[in-house]
C-alpha cells in the first residue's frame, strides 16, 4: 500500500530521532522504531509481530553495530529509504532494504568484538 501523509510524518519523526541520537542505545531504539513503522505501514500483518518478537535482540545488535561503526552510514541509508518511500518508489525501497540485508548476511559489517 501507498504510505499516507500521516504515515510519512511518523516515519520522518522517527528518522529525525535517529539522526539526533547521541548514544548507541538511543540510536538502536530509533532505528528499530523506524523499521517497525515500515512493517506497520506495509500492511503486512505478520511481519510486525515477528519483528516485535525479536525487538530486544534487534536492539542489542543495533547497539553493538553503532558502538563499532558509528551512526553516519546507517543514517544515510535510512534517509535514502525514507525518501524512496516518500516518493512512492516501492521497488527502490525494497531494493534498498534487500541491499542492506544482503550486506549484513554476507558479513559486510561484523558485529563481534575481537
Buried (B, 14 or more C-beta within 10 A) or exposed (E): EEBEEEBBEBBBBBBEBBEEBEEBBBBBBBBBBBBBBBBBBBEBEEBBEEBEEEEEEBBBBBBBBBBEEEBEEBBEBBBBBBBBBBEEEBEBBEEBBEEBEEEBEEEEEEBEEE
